[in-house]
Amino acid sequence: MNIVLASMFSLILFSCAGPTNPFGGDVFISEEFSINGSSARQDVTLEVSPDRQYYNSPYDLTLKINDPKFQLDKFRYEVVYNNKRLNRWYQTEEVEAPKKKGDPIKVHFKNLSILPGNINKISFLYYPVGSKYPVTYKLRVPECYQDIKSNNLSISPFQVGSNLKNNIEMISEKYGYNASLVAALIAQESSFNPTALSFAKALGLTQVTPLAHHEINKYKPEWKIYPKFTALPYLNLKSKLYSNVINKKNDWRLDQEKSIEGGILYLNYLNQYWDSPEKMEILGAVFEDEIPKTDILLASYNSGAFRVKKSILKNKKDWLFDQSLNEARKYVMNIKSYCYAFNQGEENEK
């Protein structure tokens, strides 16, 4: 049986959240909320699928509540976003009641939009009958690690040929990189378009700029880019790409295999930059226990290592929220989201 709930919360509204939260324009934020007290009944569990936040497009999310003592007439759950209780003027999520005893309660959220670049702390709270305190599930952010072996790489929903997929896996393995991370970087940079050209004159699958080419050339001196590429206007370059004047024979970035390898070689360059004694001393002093190396590398790939270093020195652990890294923050979060999805979940995370 499917039930669309009516409002279950207080309608004393303090501020309209509108599109600034992931749950839609009919959602309002009420008072500051925190959880105090002991945990609820131990026989109640919450599960969420997908089990991480996803930033790349609106998606459907299901909260599954396992409660052997469930009572429909006393059913109560809440959503907390950034420590604020969310109230729905019109309840848009759908609640599926158990069909028989022992079945879970399912809450379906449609077209959930979690924006990259924002702080997104999302918790689901369920109040079992007879319990003063709720059972809580915190929806974690996606993670992605640069040096794990990727299993079962799936690049859906992108339409990627088997040859390109195999090249991503093969070249990533050659250099000891997570294939899901490399595929996610390509998804963010070019959406797997091998002739993609940006206004910054980055070209190819991994969007290598002429400046990045200069560093990659130290590893691959035989790789050349089109003469005077940097000096030519953007529209002129587009025309030459369209007419095949610029092609993979005179610009290595248009060779799909070389573009994948070039992107990884640029990550290698950034790794060496951050692994120097001076940079490691900075990172060790700021982060102490666990250095967010993947985040730092990706932000450096997007915005430059010097800008990232400057932000770390200035903002410490809040470095990624510096205004100068607004674009890089979205970039990092999007890639980690793609990477987590391509690697098919938490069981392949470590």
C-alpha positions in Angstrom: 0.0 0.0 0.0 1.4 3.5 -0.9 0.5 6.4 1.2 1.4 10.1 0.5 1.7 11.7 3.8 0.1 14.9 4.7 2.0 17.4 6.9 3.4 15.7 9.9 5.3 18.6 11.4 4.6 21.9 13.0 3.8 24.7 10.6 5.4 27.4 12.7 7.8 28.5 10.0 10.7 30.8 10.6 12.3 31.0 7.2 11.6 29.7 3.7 14.4 27.5 2.4 13.1 27.3 -1.2 15.7 26.0 -3.6 18.5 26.4 -1.1 17.9 22.9 0.3 17.9 19.6 -1.6 14.3 18.7 -0.9 12.5 21.2 -3.1 10.7 24.6 -3.1 7.8 23.4 -0.9 10.2 22.8 2.0 10.7 25.3 4.8 13.3 25.5 7.6 12.3 25.8 11.2 14.3 26.1 14.3 17.9 25.0 15.0 17.8 21.3 15.8 20.2 19.0 17.6 19.9 15.5 19.0 20.5 15.0 22.7 20.1 12.0 24.9 20.7 8.3 24.6 20.1 6.2 21.5 16.8 4.7 20.6 15.7 1.1 20.5 18.5 -1.2 19.3 16.1 -3.4 17.2 15.4 -0.6 14.8 17.7 0.1 11.8 17.7 2.6 9.0 19.1 2.1 5.5 19.4 4.5 2.6 19.8 3.7 -1.1 22.0 5.1 -2.6 24.0 5.3 0.6 25.8 8.5 -0.2 25.0 12.0 -1.4 25.0 12.4 -5.2 25.7 15.7 -6.8 25.7 15.2 -10.6 21.9 15.3 -11.3 18.6 15.0 -9.5 18.1 11.4 -8.3 15.7 9.2 -6.4 16.6 8.2 -2.8 14.9 5.6 -0.6 14.9 5.5 3.2 14.2 2.0 4.5 13.1 1.7 8.1 13.2 -1.7 9.8 11.0 -1.7 12.9 9.4 -4.9 14.1 7.0 -2.9 16.3 5.9 -0.5 13.6 2.5 1.2 14.1 1.1 3.2 11.1 -1.0 5.5 13.3 2.0 6.6 15.3 4.5 6.8 12.4 6.8 9.8 12.7 10.0 10.7 10.9 11.9 13.9 10.2 14.6 15.3 7.9 17.3 17.6 9.3 19.4 19.6 6.9 22.5 21.6 8.1 21.2 21.3 11.7 17.8 22.7 10.8 14.5 20.8 10.9 12.8 20.7 7.5 9.0 21.2 7.4 7.0 20.4 4.3 4.0 22.5 3.6 3.0 19.9 1.0 4.6 16.5 1.6 6.1 15.5 -1.7 7.9 12.3 -0.6 6.0 9.0 -0.8 5.8 6.6 2.1 5.2 2.9 1.4 3.8 1.1 4.4 4.7 -2.5 5.1 2.6 -5.1 3.1 3.0 -7.6 5.9 4.5 -7.8 9.4 8.3 -7.7 9.3 8.5 -5.7 6.1 10.3 -2.4 6.2 8.7 1.0 5.8 10.0 2.8 2.7 10.2 6.6 2.2 10.8 7.5 -1.4 12.3 11.0 -2.2 11.9 11.9 -5.9 14.2 14.2 -7.8 16.5 15.0 -4.9 18.9 17.7 -5.9 22.0 18.1 -3.7 24.1 20.9 -5.0 27.9 20.6 -5.2 29.8 23.4 -3.5 27.3 23.7 -0.6 27.7 22.3 2.9 25.2 19.4 2.8 24.6 17.8 6.2 21.6 15.5 5.9 20.1 13.3 8.6 17.0 11.2 8.6 15.3 10.7 12.0 12.8 8.0 12.9 10.9 7.9 16.2 10.0 4.3 17.2 6.9 3.8 19.4 7.8 4.0 23.0 11.1 5.7 22.5 11.9 9.2 23.5 14.9 9.6 21.2 15.0 9.0 17.4 17.1 6.5 15.4 19.3 8.6 13.2 20.9 8.0 9.8 23.5 10.6 8.5 23.8 10.6 4.7 27.5 10.7 4.1 29.4 12.4 1.3 30.9 10.4 -1.5 34.6 9.4 -1.2 37.1 8.5 -3.8 40.7 7.4 -3.4 43.4 7.9 -6.0 45.4 4.7 -5.5 42.9 1.9 -5.0 42.2 -0.8 -7.6 38.7 -0.2 -9.1 36.4 -3.1 -9.4 33.5 -3.4 -11.8 33.9 0.0 -13.4 30.5 1.1 -14.6 30.4 4.5 -16.4 26.6 4.7 -16.6 24.7 6.9 -17.6 27.4 8.0 -20.0 27.5 6.2 -23.3 31.1 5.1 -23.5 32.5 2.5 -25.9 34.2 -0.6 -24.6 37.5 0.4 -26.2 37.6 3.7 -24.3 36.5 2.0 -21.1 39.2 -0.6 -21.5 41.8 2.1 -22.1 40.8 4.0 -19.0 41.2 0.8 -16.9 44.5 -0.3 -18.6 46.3 3.0 -18.4 45.0 3.7 -14.9 46.4 0.4 -13.7 49.7 1.0 -15.5 50.2 4.2 -13.4 48.6 2.8 -10.2 45.5 5.0 -10.3 41.9 4.3 -9.4 40.2 3.8 -12.8 37.0 5.2 -11.3 38.7 8.4 -10.4 40.2 8.8 -13.8 36.8 8.1 -15.5 35.2 10.6 -13.1 37.8 13.2 -14.0 37.0 12.7 -17.7 33.3 12.8 -17.0 33.6 16.2 -15.3 36.2 17.6 -17.7 34.7 16.6 -21.1 31.7 14.3 -20.6 33.8 11.8 -22.6 33.9 14.1 -25.7 37.4 13.5 -27.2 37.4 16.8 -29.1 36.1 19.0 -26.2 37.6 22.5 -26.2 37.2 25.0 -23.4 37.5 28.8 -23.5 40.7 28.3 -21.5 42.0 26.3 -24.5 42.0 23.0 -22.6 41.5 20.2 -25.1 40.6 16.5 -25.2 39.2 14.0 -22.8 41.2 15.2 -19.8 41.1 18.9 -20.9 44.9 19.5 -20.8 45.8 23.2 -21.2 48.9 24.4 -23.0 50.4 25.2 -19.5 49.7 21.6 -18.3 51.1 20.3 -21.6 54.4 22.1 -20.6 54.7 19.9 -17.5 53.5 16.7 -19.2 56.1 17.3 -21.9 58.8 16.7 -19.3 57.6 13.1 -19.2 56.8 12.8 -22.9 59.0 15.2 -24.9 57.9 13.6 -28.2 54.3 14.7 -27.7 53.5 17.9 -29.5 50.5 20.3 -29.6 49.3 22.3 -32.7 51.7 25.1 -33.5 50.6 28.5 -32.1 47.7 26.9 -30.4 47.8 29.3 -27.5 47.9 32.4 -29.8 44.9 31.4 -31.9 41.4 32.7 -31.0 38.9 30.3 -29.6 36.5 30.4 -32.6 39.5 29.9 -34.9 40.5 26.8 -32.9 36.9 25.5 -33.0 36.8 25.9 -36.8 40.1 24.1 -37.2 38.9 21.2 -35.0 35.7 21.0 -36.9 37.5 20.8 -40.3 40.1 18.3 -38.8 43.0 20.7 -39.4 43.9 20.1 -35.8 43.8 16.4 -35.3 45.5 13.7 -33.2 48.5 13.6 -35.6 49.5 17.2 -34.8 48.1 17.5 -31.3 48.5 14.6 -28.9 45.5 15.7 -26.7 43.1 14.5 -29.4 44.5 11.0 -29.2 42.2 9.3 -26.7 44.9 7.0 -25.2 47.4 9.8 -24.9 44.8 12.2 -23.4 44.0 9.6 -20.7 47.7 9.1 -20.1 48.4 12.8 -20.2 45.8 13.6 -17.6 47.3 10.9 -15.3 50.8 12.3 -15.9 49.6 15.7 -14.9 48.2 14.2 -11.7 51.7 12.7 -11.2 53.2 16.1 -11.6 50.8 17.5 -8.9 51.6 14.5 -6.7 55.3 15.3 -6.8 54.5 19.0 -6.1 52.6 18.1 -3.0 55.0 15.4 -1.9 57.9 17.8 -1.6 59.3 18.2 2.0 58.1 21.8 2.1 54.5 21.0 1.1 54.3 17.9 3.2 55.3 20.0 6.2 52.5 22.4 5.5 50.0 19.6 5.0 51.1 17.7 8.1 50.8 20.8 10.3 47.3 21.6 9.0 45.7 18.2 8.7 47.6 16.2 11.3 45.9 12.8 11.1 44.6 12.4 7.5 45.6 14.6 4.6 42.7 14.9 2.0 45.2 14.2 -0.8 42.6 13.4 -3.5 40.7 16.6 -2.8 43.9 18.6 -2.9 45.1 17.0 -6.2 41.7 17.5 -7.9 41.4 21.1 -6.7 45.0 21.7 -8.0 44.1 20.1 -11.4 41.2 22.6 -11.7 42.5 25.8 -10.2 46.3 25.4 -9.9 48.5 24.1 -7.1 49.7 27.6 -6.0 46.1 28.8 -5.4 45.3 25.7 -3.4 48.4 26.1 -1.3 47.6 29.7 -0.6 44.1 28.8 0.5 45.4 26.0 2.8 47.9 28.4 4.5 45.1 31.0 4.9 42.1 28.8 5.8 43.6 25.6 7.3 41.1 22.8 7.2 38.4 25.0 5.6 40.7 25.6 2.6 38.2 24.3 0.1 35.6 26.8 1.1 37.7 29.8 0.2 35.9 32.1 -2.3 38.8 31.7 -4.7 38.1 28.0 -4.9 34.3 28.1 -5.4 34.6 26.5 -8.8 37.2 24.0 -7.6 34.9 23.0 -4.7 32.1 22.0 -7.0 34.6 20.3 -9.3 36.0 18.2 -6.5 32.6 17.2 -5.2 31.3 16.3 -8.6 34.3 14.1 -9.4 34.0 12.3 -6.1 30.3 11.7 -6.7 31.0 10.3 -10.2 33.8 8.2 -8.9 31.8 6.7 -6.1 29.0 5.9 -8.6 31.3 4.4 -11.2 33.0 2.3 -8.6 29.5 1.0 -7.5 29.4 1.8 -3.9 31.0 1.5 -0.5 32.1 -2.1 -0.8 34.7 -1.1 -3.4 35.8 2.1 -1.6 38.9 0.6 0.2 
